[in-house]
Amino acid sequence: MSQLKKLLGVVWLLLGPAVIYFLLQGAITHIDPAGKKDINNPVIWVIIITIFTPIAIGLMIFGYYALKGEYGHLPENSEEV
């Protein structure tokens, strides 16, 4: 189980930057001042990127701690916390 947690830690570490990259790529691709749809509006993309970037950073932090083995022993009662 510990190896699975470490493997998933690597997945989370790689997934965070990938999410940010695809968000920025989608924004660059879809922002068009002449466009009539909501997806062409840069304000929508700024809001989306602002919300999901901290989530992706948190995902990378979670992956880092999983890779370090911080989740190897979880507390079983409140006295261990």
PDB file of N, CA, C and O in Angstrom:
ATOM      1  N   MET A   1       0.821  -1.187   0.000  1.00  0.00           N
ATOM      2  CA  MET A   1       0.000   0.000   0.000  1.00  0.00           C
ATOM      3  C   MET A   1       0.870   1.257   0.000  1.00  0.00           C
ATOM      4  O   MET A   1       0.510   2.272  -0.596  1.00  0.00           O
ATOM      5  N   SER A   2       2.008   1.176   0.670  1.00  0.00           N
ATOM      6  CA  SER A   2       2.914   2.323   0.716  1.00  0.00           C
ATOM      7  C   SER A   2       3.459   2.642  -0.675  1.00  0.00           C
ATOM      8  O   SER A   2       3.603   3.810  -1.037  1.00  0.00           O
ATOM      9  N   GLN A   3       3.761   1.605  -1.451  1.00  0.00           N
ATOM     10  CA  GLN A   3       4.258   1.824  -2.808  1.00  0.00           C
ATOM     11  C   GLN A   3       3.197   2.461  -3.689  1.00  0.00           C
ATOM     12  O   GLN A   3       3.508   3.294  -4.540  1.00  0.00           O
ATOM     13  N   LEU A   4       1.947   2.072  -3.488  1.00  0.00           N
ATOM     14  CA  LEU A   4       0.846   2.666  -4.249  1.00  0.00           C
ATOM     15  C   LEU A   4       0.706   4.147  -3.918  1.00  0.00           C
ATOM     16  O   LEU A   4       0.472   4.963  -4.809  1.00  0.00           O
ATOM     17  N   LYS A   5       0.847   4.499  -2.639  1.00  0.00           N
ATOM     18  CA  LYS A   5       0.758   5.903  -2.241  1.00  0.00           C
ATOM     19  C   LYS A   5       1.886   6.718  -2.864  1.00  0.00           C
ATOM     20  O   LYS A   5       1.670   7.853  -3.289  1.00  0.00           O
ATOM     21  N   LYS A   6       3.081   6.148  -2.919  1.00  0.00           N
ATOM     22  CA  LYS A   6       4.208   6.853  -3.519  1.00  0.00           C
ATOM     23  C   LYS A   6       4.028   6.986  -5.027  1.00  0.00           C
ATOM     24  O   LYS A   6       4.359   8.022  -5.605  1.00  0.00           O
ATOM     25  N   LEU A   7       3.512   5.956  -5.657  1.00  0.00           N
ATOM     26  CA  LEU A   7       3.254   6.016  -7.090  1.00  0.00           C
ATOM     27  C   LEU A   7       2.200   7.075  -7.399  1.00  0.00           C
ATOM     28  O   LEU A   7       2.350   7.846  -8.347  1.00  0.00           O
ATOM     29  N   LEU A   8       1.151   7.112  -6.611  1.00  0.00           N
ATOM     30  CA  LEU A   8       0.130   8.131  -6.813  1.00  0.00           C
ATOM     31  C   LEU A   8       0.663   9.524  -6.496  1.00  0.00           C
ATOM     32  O   LEU A   8       0.196  10.509  -7.068  1.00  0.00           O
ATOM     33  N   GLY A   9       1.635   9.616  -5.591  1.00  0.00           N
ATOM     34  CA  GLY A   9       2.292  10.891  -5.335  1.00  0.00           C
ATOM     35  C   GLY A   9       2.968  11.426  -6.582  1.00  0.00           C
ATOM     36  O   GLY A   9       2.897  12.623  -6.864  1.00  0.00           O
ATOM     37  N   VAL A  10       3.618  10.555  -7.326  1.00  0.00           N
ATOM     38  CA  VAL A  10       4.244  10.961  -8.585  1.00  0.00           C
ATOM     39  C   VAL A  10       3.178  11.400  -9.580  1.00  0.00           C
ATOM     40  O   VAL A  10       3.355  12.386 -10.295  1.00  0.00           O
ATOM     41  N   VAL A  11       2.078  10.669  -9.621  1.00  0.00           N
ATOM     42  CA  VAL A  11       0.978  11.033 -10.532  1.00  0.00           C
ATOM     43  C   VAL A  11       0.454  12.422 -10.192  1.00  0.00           C
ATOM     44  O   VAL A  11       0.246  13.236 -11.092  1.00  0.00           O
ATOM     45  N   TRP A  12       0.237  12.710  -8.903  1.00  0.00           N
ATOM     46  CA  TRP A  12      -0.290  14.023  -8.503  1.00  0.00           C
ATOM     47  C   TRP A  12       0.719  15.123  -8.817  1.00  0.00           C
ATOM     48  O   TRP A  12       0.346  16.216  -9.242  1.00  0.00           O
ATOM     49  N   LEU A  13       2.012  14.822  -8.601  1.00  0.00           N
ATOM     50  CA  LEU A  13       3.042  15.815  -8.901  1.00  0.00           C
ATOM     51  C   LEU A  13       3.076  16.164 -10.391  1.00  0.00           C
ATOM     52  O   LEU A  13       3.305  17.319 -10.749  1.00  0.00           O
ATOM     53  N   LEU A  14       2.853  15.194 -11.243  1.00  0.00           N
ATOM     54  CA  LEU A  14       2.851  15.444 -12.686  1.00  0.00           C
ATOM     55  C   LEU A  14       1.528  16.022 -13.172  1.00  0.00           C
ATOM     56  O   LEU A  14       1.492  16.755 -14.161  1.00  0.00           O
ATOM     57  N   LEU A  15       0.456  15.696 -12.487  1.00  0.00           N
ATOM     58  CA  LEU A  15      -0.866  16.156 -12.908  1.00  0.00           C
ATOM     59  C   LEU A  15      -1.065  17.648 -12.655  1.00  0.00           C
ATOM     60  O   LEU A  15      -1.737  18.318 -13.439  1.00  0.00           O
ATOM     61  N   GLY A  16      -0.494  18.180 -11.574  1.00  0.00           N
ATOM     62  CA  GLY A  16      -0.654  19.601 -11.249  1.00  0.00           C
ATOM     63  C   GLY A  16      -0.160  20.526 -12.356  1.00  0.00           C
ATOM     64  O   GLY A  16      -0.938  21.347 -12.843  1.00  0.00           O
ATOM     65  N   PRO A  17       1.111  20.426 -12.776  1.00  0.00           N
ATOM     66  CA  PRO A  17       1.582  21.284 -13.871  1.00  0.00           C
ATOM     67  C   PRO A  17       0.862  21.019 -15.194  1.00  0.00           C
ATOM     68  O   PRO A  17       0.681  21.933 -15.998  1.00  0.00           O
ATOM     69  N   ALA A  18       0.452  19.771 -15.419  1.00  0.00           N
ATOM     70  CA  ALA A  18      -0.269  19.457 -16.658  1.00  0.00           C
ATOM     71  C   ALA A  18      -1.607  20.188 -16.700  1.00  0.00           C
ATOM     72  O   ALA A  18      -2.005  20.692 -17.750  1.00  0.00           O
ATOM     73  N   VAL A  19      -2.297  20.248 -15.572  1.00  0.00           N
ATOM     74  CA  VAL A  19      -3.580  20.954 -15.511  1.00  0.00           C
ATOM     75  C   VAL A  19      -3.378  22.438 -15.790  1.00  0.00           C
ATOM     76  O   VAL A  19      -4.134  23.040 -16.553  1.00  0.00           O
ATOM     77  N   ILE A  20      -2.357  23.025 -15.172  1.00  0.00           N
ATOM     78  CA  ILE A  20      -2.088  24.449 -15.399  1.00  0.00           C
ATOM     79  C   ILE A  20      -1.724  24.697 -16.865  1.00  0.00           C
ATOM     80  O   ILE A  20      -2.178  25.675 -17.460  1.00  0.00           O
ATOM     81  N   TYR A  21      -0.914  23.822 -17.440  1.00  0.00           N
ATOM     82  CA  TYR A  21      -0.530  23.966 -18.854  1.00  0.00           C
ATOM     83  C   TYR A  21      -1.748  23.905 -19.772  1.00  0.00           C
ATOM     84  O   TYR A  21      -1.900  24.743 -20.662  1.00  0.00           O
ATOM     85  N   PHE A  22      -2.609  22.919 -19.558  1.00  0.00           N
ATOM     86  CA  PHE A  22      -3.771  22.786 -20.437  1.00  0.00           C
ATOM     87  C   PHE A  22      -4.772  23.920 -20.249  1.00  0.00           C
ATOM     88  O   PHE A  22      -5.451  24.304 -21.201  1.00  0.00           O
ATOM     89  N   LEU A  23      -4.874  24.461 -19.041  1.00  0.00           N
ATOM     90  CA  LEU A  23      -5.722  25.631 -18.830  1.00  0.00           C
ATOM     91  C   LEU A  23      -5.192  26.831 -19.608  1.00  0.00           C
ATOM     92  O   LEU A  23      -5.953  27.523 -20.283  1.00  0.00           O
ATOM     93  N   LEU A  24      -3.897  27.073 -19.515  1.00  0.00           N
ATOM     94  CA  LEU A  24      -3.316  28.200 -20.238  1.00  0.00           C
ATOM     95  C   LEU A  24      -3.391  28.001 -21.752  1.00  0.00           C
ATOM     96  O   LEU A  24      -3.650  28.945 -22.498  1.00  0.00           O
ATOM     97  N   GLN A  25      -3.163  26.774 -22.193  1.00  0.00           N
ATOM     98  CA  GLN A  25      -3.254  26.488 -23.622  1.00  0.00           C
ATOM     99  C   GLN A  25      -4.687  26.684 -24.123  1.00  0.00           C
ATOM    100  O   GLN A  25      -4.899  27.232 -25.205  1.00  0.00           O
ATOM    101  N   GLY A  26      -5.656  26.242 -23.345  1.00  0.00           N
ATOM    102  CA  GLY A  26      -7.052  26.435 -23.726  1.00  0.00           C
ATOM    103  C   GLY A  26      -7.429  27.900 -23.759  1.00  0.00           C
ATOM    104  O   GLY A  26      -8.189  28.326 -24.629  1.00  0.00           O
ATOM    105  N   ALA A  27      -6.905  28.679 -22.820  1.00  0.00           N
ATOM    106  CA  ALA A  27      -7.195  30.110 -22.810  1.00  0.00           C
ATOM    107  C   ALA A  27      -6.607  30.787 -24.036  1.00  0.00           C
ATOM    108  O   ALA A  27      -7.268  31.599 -24.683  1.00  0.00           O
ATOM    109  N   ILE A  28      -5.365  30.451 -24.352  1.00  0.00           N
ATOM    110  CA  ILE A  28      -4.720  31.061 -25.523  1.00  0.00           C
ATOM    111  C   ILE A  28      -5.451  30.676 -26.805  1.00  0.00           C
ATOM    112  O   ILE A  28      -5.594  31.489 -27.718  1.00  0.00           O
ATOM    113  N   THR A  29      -5.902  29.449 -26.862  1.00  0.00           N
ATOM    114  CA  THR A  29      -6.588  28.967 -28.058  1.00  0.00           C
ATOM    115  C   THR A  29      -7.966  29.597 -28.233  1.00  0.00           C
ATOM    116  O   THR A  29      -8.352  29.945 -29.349  1.00  0.00           O
ATOM    117  N   HIS A  30      -8.705  29.746 -27.140  1.00  0.00           N
ATOM    118  CA  HIS A  30     -10.102  30.143 -27.251  1.00  0.00           C
ATOM    119  C   HIS A  30     -10.373  31.634 -27.099  1.00  0.00           C
ATOM    120  O   HIS A  30     -11.444  32.097 -27.493  1.00  0.00           O
ATOM    121  N   ILE A  31      -9.447  32.395 -26.546  1.00  0.00           N
ATOM    122  CA  ILE A  31      -9.699  33.834 -26.402  1.00  0.00           C
ATOM    123  C   ILE A  31      -9.621  34.482 -27.772  1.00  0.00           C
ATOM    124  O   ILE A  31      -8.606  34.412 -28.464  1.00  0.00           O
ATOM    125  N   ASP A  32     -10.722  35.114 -28.139  1.00  0.00           N
ATOM    126  CA  ASP A  32     -10.822  35.779 -29.439  1.00  0.00           C
ATOM    127  C   ASP A  32     -11.700  37.015 -29.262  1.00  0.00           C
ATOM    128  O   ASP A  32     -12.883  36.882 -28.948  1.00  0.00           O
ATOM    129  N   PRO A  33     -11.148  38.211 -29.454  1.00  0.00           N
ATOM    130  CA  PRO A  33     -11.954  39.422 -29.259  1.00  0.00           C
ATOM    131  C   PRO A  33     -13.143  39.517 -30.208  1.00  0.00           C
ATOM    132  O   PRO A  33     -14.146  40.152 -29.881  1.00  0.00           O
ATOM    133  N   ALA A  34     -13.043  38.897 -31.366  1.00  0.00           N
ATOM    134  CA  ALA A  34     -14.137  38.949 -32.332  1.00  0.00           C
ATOM    135  C   ALA A  34     -15.161  37.844 -32.097  1.00  0.00           C
ATOM    136  O   ALA A  34     -16.198  37.814 -32.760  1.00  0.00           O
ATOM    137  N   GLY A  35     -14.887  36.946 -31.172  1.00  0.00           N
ATOM    138  CA  GLY A  35     -15.797  35.828 -30.919  1.00  0.00           C
ATOM    139  C   GLY A  35     -17.063  36.269 -30.213  1.00  0.00           C
ATOM    140  O   GLY A  35     -17.060  37.239 -29.456  1.00  0.00           O
ATOM    141  N   LYS A  36     -18.139  35.553 -30.465  1.00  0.00           N
ATOM    142  CA  LYS A  36     -19.442  35.897 -29.893  1.00  0.00           C
ATOM    143  C   LYS A  36     -19.821  34.999 -28.717  1.00  0.00           C
ATOM    144  O   LYS A  36     -20.752  35.320 -27.978  1.00  0.00           O
ATOM    145  N   LYS A  37     -19.121  33.882 -28.530  1.00  0.00           N
ATOM    146  CA  LYS A  37     -19.488  32.937 -27.478  1.00  0.00           C
ATOM    147  C   LYS A  37     -18.820  33.313 -26.157  1.00  0.00           C
ATOM    148  O   LYS A  37     -17.868  34.093 -26.132  1.00  0.00           O
ATOM    149  N   ASP A  38     -19.332  32.748 -25.055  1.00  0.00           N
ATOM    150  CA  ASP A  38     -18.766  33.020 -23.734  1.00  0.00           C
ATOM    151  C   ASP A  38     -17.346  32.497 -23.597  1.00  0.00           C
ATOM    152  O   ASP A  38     -16.547  33.068 -22.855  1.00  0.00           O
ATOM    153  N   ILE A  39     -17.019  31.416 -24.306  1.00  0.00           N
ATOM    154  CA  ILE A  39     -15.687  30.832 -24.185  1.00  0.00           C
ATOM    155  C   ILE A  39     -14.619  31.750 -24.787  1.00  0.00           C
ATOM    156  O   ILE A  39     -13.437  31.594 -24.481  1.00  0.00           O
ATOM    157  N   ASN A  40     -15.013  32.693 -25.628  1.00  0.00           N
ATOM    158  CA  ASN A  40     -14.063  33.617 -26.234  1.00  0.00           C
ATOM    159  C   ASN A  40     -13.771  34.825 -25.348  1.00  0.00           C
ATOM    160  O   ASN A  40     -12.905  35.636 -25.677  1.00  0.00           O
ATOM    161  N   ASN A  41     -14.475  34.951 -24.242  1.00  0.00           N
ATOM    162  CA  ASN A  41     -14.314  36.090 -23.344  1.00  0.00           C
ATOM    163  C   ASN A  41     -13.121  35.870 -22.418  1.00  0.00           C
ATOM    164  O   ASN A  41     -13.074  34.854 -21.724  1.00  0.00           O
ATOM    165  N   PRO A  42     -12.155  36.789 -22.386  1.00  0.00           N
ATOM    166  CA  PRO A  42     -10.985  36.579 -21.529  1.00  0.00           C
ATOM    167  C   PRO A  42     -11.307  36.627 -20.030  1.00  0.00           C
ATOM    168  O   PRO A  42     -10.580  36.033 -19.233  1.00  0.00           O
ATOM    169  N   VAL A  43     -12.366  37.312 -19.636  1.00  0.00           N
ATOM    170  CA  VAL A  43     -12.726  37.400 -18.219  1.00  0.00           C
ATOM    171  C   VAL A  43     -13.072  36.019 -17.673  1.00  0.00           C
ATOM    172  O   VAL A  43     -12.698  35.682 -16.550  1.00  0.00           O
ATOM    173  N   ILE A  44     -13.778  35.227 -18.456  1.00  0.00           N
ATOM    174  CA  ILE A  44     -14.141  33.874 -18.042  1.00  0.00           C
ATOM    175  C   ILE A  44     -12.887  33.040 -17.810  1.00  0.00           C
ATOM    176  O   ILE A  44     -12.801  32.301 -16.829  1.00  0.00           O
ATOM    177  N   TRP A  45     -11.918  33.155 -18.707  1.00  0.00           N
ATOM    178  CA  TRP A  45     -10.687  32.378 -18.584  1.00  0.00           C
ATOM    179  C   TRP A  45      -9.852  32.821 -17.387  1.00  0.00           C
ATOM    180  O   TRP A  45      -9.232  31.988 -16.725  1.00  0.00           O
ATOM    181  N   VAL A  46      -9.828  34.120 -17.103  1.00  0.00           N
ATOM    182  CA  VAL A  46      -9.098  34.600 -15.926  1.00  0.00           C
ATOM    183  C   VAL A  46      -9.715  34.025 -14.660  1.00  0.00           C
ATOM    184  O   VAL A  46      -8.996  33.623 -13.746  1.00  0.00           O
ATOM    185  N   ILE A  47     -11.029  33.984 -14.602  1.00  0.00           N
ATOM    186  CA  ILE A  47     -11.715  33.419 -13.436  1.00  0.00           C
ATOM    187  C   ILE A  47     -11.408  31.931 -13.301  1.00  0.00           C
ATOM    188  O   ILE A  47     -11.101  31.457 -12.207  1.00  0.00           O
ATOM    189  N   ILE A  48     -11.489  31.201 -14.397  1.00  0.00           N
ATOM    190  CA  ILE A  48     -11.227  29.752 -14.368  1.00  0.00           C
ATOM    191  C   ILE A  48      -9.789  29.468 -13.938  1.00  0.00           C
ATOM    192  O   ILE A  48      -9.552  28.603 -13.095  1.00  0.00           O
ATOM    193  N   ILE A  49      -8.833  30.190 -14.513  1.00  0.00           N
ATOM    194  CA  ILE A  49      -7.430  29.966 -14.179  1.00  0.00           C
ATOM    195  C   ILE A  49      -7.155  30.364 -12.733  1.00  0.00           C
ATOM    196  O   ILE A  49      -6.382  29.697 -12.045  1.00  0.00           O
ATOM    197  N   THR A  50      -7.778  31.441 -12.266  1.00  0.00           N
ATOM    198  CA  THR A  50      -7.590  31.880 -10.886  1.00  0.00           C
ATOM    199  C   THR A  50      -8.113  30.859  -9.886  1.00  0.00           C
ATOM    200  O   THR A  50      -7.532  30.688  -8.814  1.00  0.00           O
ATOM    201  N   ILE A  51      -9.187  30.189 -10.221  1.00  0.00           N
ATOM    202  CA  ILE A  51      -9.763  29.197  -9.314  1.00  0.00           C
ATOM    203  C   ILE A  51      -8.970  27.892  -9.339  1.00  0.00           C
ATOM    204  O   ILE A  51      -8.700  27.316  -8.285  1.00  0.00           O
ATOM    205  N   PHE A  52      -8.596  27.421 -10.517  1.00  0.00           N
ATOM    206  CA  PHE A  52      -8.003  26.096 -10.624  1.00  0.00           C
ATOM    207  C   PHE A  52      -6.490  26.058 -10.405  1.00  0.00           C
ATOM    208  O   PHE A  52      -5.952  24.981 -10.148  1.00  0.00           O
ATOM    209  N   THR A  53      -5.793  27.166 -10.495  1.00  0.00           N
ATOM    210  CA  THR A  53      -4.349  27.159 -10.245  1.00  0.00           C
ATOM    211  C   THR A  53      -4.021  26.805  -8.795  1.00  0.00           C
ATOM    212  O   THR A  53      -3.151  25.962  -8.579  1.00  0.00           O
ATOM    213  N   PRO A  54      -4.670  27.404  -7.785  1.00  0.00           N
ATOM    214  CA  PRO A  54      -4.366  26.970  -6.408  1.00  0.00           C
ATOM    215  C   PRO A  54      -4.748  25.514  -6.142  1.00  0.00           C
ATOM    216  O   PRO A  54      -4.100  24.835  -5.345  1.00  0.00           O
ATOM    217  N   ILE A  55      -5.796  25.038  -6.807  1.00  0.00           N
ATOM    218  CA  ILE A  55      -6.169  23.632  -6.654  1.00  0.00           C
ATOM    219  C   ILE A  55      -5.060  22.737  -7.210  1.00  0.00           C
ATOM    220  O   ILE A  55      -4.713  21.726  -6.599  1.00  0.00           O
ATOM    221  N   ALA A  56      -4.510  23.106  -8.359  1.00  0.00           N
ATOM    222  CA  ALA A  56      -3.423  22.322  -8.958  1.00  0.00           C
ATOM    223  C   ALA A  56      -2.161  22.390  -8.099  1.00  0.00           C
ATOM    224  O   ALA A  56      -1.437  21.401  -7.987  1.00  0.00           O
ATOM    225  N   ILE A  57      -1.895  23.539  -7.497  1.00  0.00           N
ATOM    226  CA  ILE A  57      -0.734  23.662  -6.613  1.00  0.00           C
ATOM    227  C   ILE A  57      -0.927  22.792  -5.374  1.00  0.00           C
ATOM    228  O   ILE A  57       0.014  22.143  -4.917  1.00  0.00           O
ATOM    229  N   GLY A  58      -2.139  22.777  -4.831  1.00  0.00           N
ATOM    230  CA  GLY A  58      -2.440  21.907  -3.693  1.00  0.00           C
ATOM    231  C   GLY A  58      -2.285  20.443  -4.054  1.00  0.00           C
ATOM    232  O   GLY A  58      -1.841  19.643  -3.231  1.00  0.00           O
ATOM    233  N   LEU A  59      -2.646  20.086  -5.273  1.00  0.00           N
ATOM    234  CA  LEU A  59      -2.475  18.722  -5.752  1.00  0.00           C
ATOM    235  C   LEU A  59      -0.997  18.351  -5.797  1.00  0.00           C
ATOM    236  O   LEU A  59      -0.620  17.232  -5.450  1.00  0.00           O
ATOM    237  N   MET A  60      -0.166  19.293  -6.227  1.00  0.00           N
ATOM    238  CA  MET A  60       1.267  19.031  -6.259  1.00  0.00           C
ATOM    239  C   MET A  60       1.838  18.905  -4.846  1.00  0.00           C
ATOM    240  O   MET A  60       2.707  18.064  -4.613  1.00  0.00           O
ATOM    241  N   ILE A  61       1.375  19.711  -3.912  1.00  0.00           N
ATOM    242  CA  ILE A  61       1.833  19.608  -2.522  1.00  0.00           C
ATOM    243  C   ILE A  61       1.423  18.260  -1.934  1.00  0.00           C
ATOM    244  O   ILE A  61       2.214  17.607  -1.254  1.00  0.00           O
ATOM    245  N   PHE A  62       0.189  17.850  -2.198  1.00  0.00           N
ATOM    246  CA  PHE A  62      -0.295  16.553  -1.732  1.00  0.00           C
ATOM    247  C   PHE A  62       0.563  15.432  -2.309  1.00  0.00           C
ATOM    248  O   PHE A  62       0.917  14.495  -1.593  1.00  0.00           O
ATOM    249  N   GLY A  63       0.900  15.515  -3.593  1.00  0.00           N
ATOM    250  CA  GLY A  63       1.749  14.514  -4.230  1.00  0.00           C
ATOM    251  C   GLY A  63       3.144  14.489  -3.655  1.00  0.00           C
ATOM    252  O   GLY A  63       3.737  13.420  -3.515  1.00  0.00           O
ATOM    253  N   TYR A  64       3.681  15.655  -3.317  1.00  0.00           N
ATOM    254  CA  TYR A  64       5.014  15.733  -2.714  1.00  0.00           C
ATOM    255  C   TYR A  64       5.042  15.007  -1.380  1.00  0.00           C
ATOM    256  O   TYR A  64       5.956  14.228  -1.110  1.00  0.00           O
ATOM    257  N   TYR A  65       4.041  15.260  -0.546  1.00  0.00           N
ATOM    258  CA  TYR A  65       4.001  14.598   0.758  1.00  0.00           C
ATOM    259  C   TYR A  65       3.734  13.096   0.615  1.00  0.00           C
ATOM    260  O   TYR A  65       4.247  12.301   1.403  1.00  0.00           O
ATOM    261  N   ALA A  66       2.954  12.712  -0.362  1.00  0.00           N
ATOM    262  CA  ALA A  66       2.727  11.285  -0.586  1.00  0.00           C
ATOM    263  C   ALA A  66       4.012  10.606  -1.053  1.00  0.00           C
ATOM    264  O   ALA A  66       4.296   9.474  -0.661  1.00  0.00           O
ATOM    265  N   LEU A  67       4.777  11.286  -1.879  1.00  0.00           N
ATOM    266  CA  LEU A  67       6.039  10.734  -2.367  1.00  0.00           C
ATOM    267  C   LEU A  67       7.070  10.625  -1.240  1.00  0.00           C
ATOM    268  O   LEU A  67       7.861   9.682  -1.211  1.00  0.00           O
ATOM    269  N   LYS A  68       7.063  11.582  -0.318  1.00  0.00           N
ATOM    270  CA  LYS A  68       7.978  11.542   0.828  1.00  0.00           C
ATOM    271  C   LYS A  68       7.606  10.458   1.828  1.00  0.00           C
ATOM    272  O   LYS A  68       8.444  10.067   2.641  1.00  0.00           O
ATOM    273  N   GLY A  69       6.384   9.964   1.792  1.00  0.00           N
ATOM    274  CA  GLY A  69       5.958   8.927   2.715  1.00  0.00           C
ATOM    275  C   GLY A  69       5.297   9.465   3.970  1.00  0.00           C
ATOM    276  O   GLY A  69       5.215   8.762   4.977  1.00  0.00           O
ATOM    277  N   GLU A  70       4.829  10.691   3.923  1.00  0.00           N
ATOM    278  CA  GLU A  70       4.195  11.298   5.087  1.00  0.00           C
ATOM    279  C   GLU A  70       2.867  10.618   5.445  1.00  0.00           C
ATOM    280  O   GLU A  70       2.404  10.718   6.581  1.00  0.00           O
ATOM    281  N   TYR A  71       2.266   9.938   4.489  1.00  0.00           N
ATOM    282  CA  TYR A  71       0.996   9.266   4.735  1.00  0.00           C
ATOM    283  C   TYR A  71       1.197   7.780   5.015  1.00  0.00           C
ATOM    284  O   TYR A  71       0.253   6.996   4.910  1.00  0.00           O
ATOM    285  N   GLY A  72       2.415   7.389   5.370  1.00  0.00           N
ATOM    286  CA  GLY A  72       2.712   5.994   5.659  1.00  0.00           C
ATOM    287  C   GLY A  72       2.013   5.496   6.909  1.00  0.00           C
ATOM    288  O   GLY A  72       1.579   4.345   6.963  1.00  0.00           O
ATOM    289  N   HIS A  73       1.901   6.347   7.906  1.00  0.00           N
ATOM    290  CA  HIS A  73       1.212   5.974   9.139  1.00  0.00           C
ATOM    291  C   HIS A  73       0.181   7.044   9.440  1.00  0.00           C
ATOM    292  O   HIS A  73       0.526   8.192   9.720  1.00  0.00           O
ATOM    293  N   LEU A  74      -1.064   6.669   9.384  1.00  0.00           N
ATOM    294  CA  LEU A  74      -2.144   7.598   9.705  1.00  0.00           C
ATOM    295  C   LEU A  74      -2.558   7.385  11.153  1.00  0.00           C
ATOM    296  O   LEU A  74      -2.588   6.246  11.619  1.00  0.00           O
ATOM    297  N   PRO A  75      -2.878   8.456  11.876  1.00  0.00           N
ATOM    298  CA  PRO A  75      -3.283   8.290  13.282  1.00  0.00           C
ATOM    299  C   PRO A  75      -4.592   7.525  13.392  1.00  0.00           C
ATOM    300  O   PRO A  75      -5.506   7.690  12.584  1.00  0.00           O
ATOM    301  N   GLU A  76      -4.652   6.687  14.415  1.00  0.00           N
ATOM    302  CA  GLU A  76      -5.849   5.876  14.630  1.00  0.00           C
ATOM    303  C   GLU A  76      -6.777   6.468  15.679  1.00  0.00           C
ATOM    304  O   GLU A  76      -7.958   6.128  15.735  1.00  0.00           O
ATOM    305  N   ASN A  77      -6.240   7.354  16.509  1.00  0.00           N
ATOM    306  CA  ASN A  77      -7.080   8.038  17.487  1.00  0.00           C
ATOM    307  C   ASN A  77      -6.584   9.462  17.664  1.00  0.00           C
ATOM    308  O   ASN A  77      -5.560   9.840  17.095  1.00  0.00           O
ATOM    309  N   SER A  78      -7.302  10.251  18.447  1.00  0.00           N
ATOM    310  CA  SER A  78      -6.970  11.645  18.591  1.00  0.00           C
ATOM    311  C   SER A  78      -5.698  11.889  19.392  1.00  0.00           C
ATOM    312  O   SER A  78      -5.115  12.968  19.291  1.00  0.00           O
ATOM    313  N   GLU A  79      -5.259  10.933  20.173  1.00  0.00           N
ATOM    314  CA  GLU A  79      -4.052  11.107  20.964  1.00  0.00           C
ATOM    315  C   GLU A  79      -2.800  11.057  20.098  1.00  0.00           C
ATOM    316  O   GLU A  79      -1.768  11.604  20.488  1.00  0.00           O
ATOM    317  N   GLU A  80      -2.862  10.417  18.936  1.00  0.00           N
ATOM    318  CA  GLU A  80      -1.708  10.324  18.039  1.00  0.00           C
ATOM    319  C   GLU A  80      -1.524  11.580  17.200  1.00  0.00           C
ATOM    320  O   GLU A  80      -0.475  11.768  16.585  1.00  0.00           O
ATOM    321  N   VAL A  81      -2.510  12.415  17.173  1.00  0.00           N
ATOM    322  CA  VAL A  81      -2.414  13.644  16.358  1.00  0.00           C
ATOM    323  C   VAL A  81      -1.615  14.628  17.049  1.00  0.00           C
ATOM    324  O   VAL A  81      -1.412  15.728  16.536  1.00  0.00           O
TER     325      VAL A  81
END
